[in-house]
């Protein structure tokens, strides 16, 4: 009709019905809630602990290598050595440790348990050799080293930590299988006497820092074994009394205790190291002075690449760098606790809990000493500080945690569902070929494993 609106096709436009409600739009959810739910689902996946342990330990080790190179250059030059001397030794130890990590990750649980007694016997034998004149070497007043020739030395007490974890976990697991842990004598004997033997061999050399870590491992194993409060308090009281006597009878340890919260080196520069560690952290600011630009490592801060490498990290990488290191250790500790809490195998639970206690307690003691909150105990930051003797058993222990995380039922099913990267190319068939029964059985086993674990 003339005068009526026409569309481009010449047809009259379609009239919308009066009163028809508009089409509903998409629901707008809270983006923060959506992100939280997504992170929660990712956090609850079966392989979360595996990724946290593997990725966290790898990042700590790599960042530690970078900081060892930065913090040790001046010390090496002062000793008329190449600037990369300590870095090359640490990189070699990390390479050997990576092999130990892979070996520990691939070993079955039965082999881990079989190695418990040989590792304990070897650690005790080496700690006895430390006290033999001509074999043991004293470093910074502590006779805890054995010279391997040249510049290579080994500290047997570091392997004593791994020995106590494996042997104690195997012992408690066998007692639990026989339902003997309800009796206090079976819970304490022979675990506590063997631990005190290791502590005595370590304290003969004067290394109280390692003795504290070993005591923490012992308490962690007793806690996981369900020790009653009275028994736990009794062992803790005895350990505290012995520690008080050892500190009171040593002027060096008393001086370290007196440096808590110090802001001035004091008479005779007794608190020099503690104070300059605080200076390094305070001068770092938010993002640090830059990698390699530390001032305190130029002879002001002793042990900058070992016990106080966290202070150099704070000076060069700032608060962001130190918080990143703390977050990595927190993730590693959480993953270890998650592995210990989700397993049904008593040995895995005790071993995972012992390794987590070891790494977490050592990190807390080292960082607490650098921050001036704890006495300087002379223990390195795990996976981070310079020292091959500390790095090798720690990386093997990380391999144990990775093996335990992979052995969880859900993680095992998730790993079984994964196809090899080039599996399709290798398994490609022509258009007229059929799959063999072996391939069909493999897929059926994977599907049944996924259904049994609830993995999607």
SVG drawing of the C-alpha trace seen along z (x, -y; Angstrom):
<svg xmlns="http://www.w3.org/2000/svg" viewBox="-2 -8 97 67">
<polyline fill="none" stroke="black" stroke-width="0.4" points="0.0,0.0 1.3,-3.5 2.4,-5.3 3.0,-2.1 6.6,-1.4 8.4,1.0 11.5,3.1 14.4,3.4 12.8,6.6 9.5,4.7 7.6,6.6 6.0,5.0 8.0,5.3 6.9,7.9 5.2,6.2 6.2,7.3 3.4,8.4 2.4,5.7 3.3,6.4 5.8,9.2 8.6,9.2 12.2,8.9 14.3,12.0 16.2,12.6 19.9,11.8 22.7,13.9 23.0,14.1 25.8,11.9 27.7,13.8 30.1,12.2 33.5,12.4 35.3,12.8 33.0,15.7 33.5,17.3 37.3,17.0 37.1,18.4 35.1,21.4 37.4,22.0 40.4,21.9 38.7,24.2 38.0,26.8 41.6,26.6 42.8,26.9 40.8,30.0 42.1,31.9 43.9,35.2 47.2,34.0 47.4,30.7 49.8,32.0 52.0,33.5 52.3,30.3 52.9,28.2 55.7,30.5 57.4,30.8 56.9,27.3 57.6,25.6 60.8,27.6 62.0,26.9 61.4,23.2 63.1,23.0 66.1,24.8 66.5,22.7 66.0,19.5 68.5,20.7 71.1,21.3 70.6,17.8 71.0,16.3 74.0,18.5 75.7,17.1 74.8,13.6 75.7,13.9 78.9,15.9 80.8,13.9 82.5,11.5 83.3,14.3 84.9,16.3 87.0,13.4 88.1,12.6 89.4,16.2 91.3,15.8 88.8,18.1 86.8,17.6 83.6,15.6 81.5,18.6 83.3,21.1 80.5,21.7 77.9,21.6 79.5,24.3 79.8,26.6 76.2,25.9 75.1,26.6 77.0,29.9 75.3,30.8 71.9,29.8 72.5,32.0 73.4,35.0 70.4,34.2 68.1,34.2 69.2,37.7 68.5,38.7 65.1,37.0 64.2,39.0 65.4,42.2 63.4,41.5 60.3,40.6 60.6,43.9 61.3,46.2 58.3,48.3 57.4,48.0 58.8,51.4 62.2,50.3 62.0,47.1 61.3,49.2 64.1,51.6 66.6,48.7 65.7,47.4 68.1,49.6 71.1,49.3 70.8,45.5 70.5,45.4 73.6,47.7 75.6,45.7 74.7,42.3 75.7,43.6 78.9,45.0 79.8,41.7 78.9,39.7 81.3,41.9 84.0,41.3 83.6,37.6 85.1,37.8 88.1,39.8 91.3,37.6 92.6,37.2 89.2,37.9 86.8,35.4 87.2,31.8 86.1,28.8 84.3,25.9 83.4,22.7 84.1,24.6 81.9,27.6 83.5,30.9 80.8,32.3 82.5,32.8 84.5,35.4 87.0,34.4 86.6,36.2 89.7,34.7 90.3,31.3 87.6,28.8 84.8,31.4 83.5,32.2 80.4,34.1 78.4,33.5 77.0,36.9 74.5,35.3 72.5,34.1 71.9,37.7 71.0,38.5 67.7,36.5 66.8,38.7 67.8,41.8 65.6,40.9 62.6,40.2 62.8,43.4 63.7,45.7 61.2,44.1 58.4,44.3 59.1,48.0 59.3,48.8 56.1,47.0 54.3,48.5 55.2,52.1 54.1,51.4 50.8,50.0 50.2,53.0 50.6,55.2 48.5,52.8 51.3,52.1 51.2,48.3 48.5,48.3 51.2,49.2 53.5,46.3 56.7,48.5 56.2,49.7 55.7,46.1 58.9,44.9 61.2,47.8 63.4,48.0 62.4,44.8 63.4,42.4 66.6,44.1 67.8,44.3 67.0,40.6 68.9,39.7 71.8,41.7 71.8,39.6 71.4,36.4 74.4,37.4 76.6,38.0 75.6,34.6 76.1,32.7 79.6,34.2 80.5,32.1 78.8,29.1 76.1,28.7 73.0,27.7 71.1,26.4 71.0,29.9 70.1,31.4 67.1,29.1 65.9,30.2 66.3,33.9 64.3,33.2 61.5,31.6 61.4,34.7 61.1,37.0 58.2,34.9 56.6,35.0 56.7,38.8 55.4,39.1 52.5,36.7 51.6,38.6 51.7,41.9 49.1,40.5 51.2,40.1 49.1,39.1 49.5,35.6 51.2,36.7 53.7,38.8 54.3,36.0 54.7,33.4 57.2,35.7 59.5,36.1 59.2,32.4 60.2,31.5 63.2,33.8 64.4,32.3 63.8,28.7 65.8,29.4 68.7,30.9 68.6,27.9 68.6,25.5 71.7,27.2 73.5,27.2 72.8,23.5 73.6,22.5 77.0,24.3 78.1,22.7 79.1,19.0 78.7,19.0 75.1,20.2 74.3,17.8 75.7,14.9 73.5,16.0 70.5,16.1 71.3,12.6 71.1,11.2 67.4,11.8 65.9,8.5 69.2,6.7 69.6,3.5 73.2,2.8 76.2,5.0 76.9,4.5 80.2,4.8 82.8,6.7 80.4,7.0 78.8,10.0 75.6,9.5 77.3,8.4 75.8,11.1 72.3,10.7 72.2,7.0 73.6,6.9 71.1,9.4 68.4,7.0 70.2,4.1 70.1,6.2 66.4,6.8 65.6,3.2 67.5,1.8 65.7,4.0 62.4,2.1 59.5,3.4 61.3,4.7 64.9,4.7 68.1,3.0 68.4,5.4 69.9,8.8 73.6,8.7 73.4,5.2 73.6,6.2 75.9,4.1 76.0,6.3 77.6,9.2 80.7,7.1 82.2,8.4 79.7,6.9 77.4,10.0 79.1,13.3 77.8,16.5 75.9,14.5 75.6,17.5 74.8,20.1 72.9,19.4 72.0,15.7 71.1,16.1 67.6,15.1 68.9,11.7 70.7,11.1 67.5,12.2 65.5,9.5 68.1,6.9 68.3,7.7 64.7,8.8 63.0,6.9 59.8,7.8 58.3,9.3 61.2,11.8 61.1,12.8 57.3,13.3 57.7,15.4 60.1,17.7 57.8,17.9 54.9,18.7 56.8,21.5 57.7,23.1 54.1,22.7 52.9,24.5 55.4,27.2 54.4,27.7 50.7,27.7 51.2,30.3 53.2,32.6 50.5,32.4 47.9,33.2 49.8,36.2 50.2,37.4 46.5,36.9 45.0,38.6 47.0,41.8 45.9,45.1 49.4,46.5 50.9,45.9 54.5,45.8 53.6,43.2 51.8,41.1 54.8,41.2 57.4,40.6 55.5,37.8 54.8,36.2 58.5,36.6 59.8,35.0 57.3,32.1 58.3,31.5 62.0,31.6 61.8,29.1 59.2,26.8 61.0,26.7 64.4,26.0 62.9,23.2 61.2,21.6 64.4,21.8 66.6,20.3 64.2,17.5 63.4,16.8 67.1,16.3 67.5,13.9 64.5,11.9 65.9,11.7 63.0,13.7 65.0,16.8 68.6,17.4 71.1,18.1 71.2,21.9 73.5,22.2 71.1,24.3 70.8,23.7 67.6,22.8 66.4,26.1 67.0,26.3 68.1,22.7 71.3,22.1 74.7,23.2 75.8,26.7 75.8,30.0 75.6,32.0 72.2,30.4 70.9,30.4 71.4,34.1 69.3,35.7 66.7,33.0 66.2,33.6 65.9,37.3 63.3,36.6 61.4,34.4 61.5,37.4 59.8,39.4 57.1,36.8 56.5,36.8 56.3,40.6 53.8,40.6 51.7,37.8 51.7,39.8 50.6,42.9 47.3,41.4 44.3,43.3 42.9,40.2 46.3,39.1 47.1,42.6 43.8,42.6 44.4,39.1 47.9,40.1 46.6,43.3 44.1,41.3 46.8,39.3 47.8,40.2 51.4,40.0 52.2,36.9 53.0,38.9 50.7,41.8 48.3,41.3 51.1,41.0 52.7,44.2 49.3,46.0 47.9,44.7 46.1,47.3 45.1,47.5 41.4,47.0 40.8,50.7 42.6,51.9 41.2,52.7 42.5,52.2 44.0,55.2 42.6,56.6 45.6,55.4 44.9,51.7 41.2,52.3 42.1,53.9 44.4,50.9 41.6,48.4 39.1,50.5 41.5,50.6 41.9,46.8 38.2,46.2 37.5,48.5 40.2,46.7 38.7,43.4 35.2,44.5 36.4,46.0 38.2,42.8 35.5,40.3 37.9,38.5 36.4,36.6"/>
</svg>
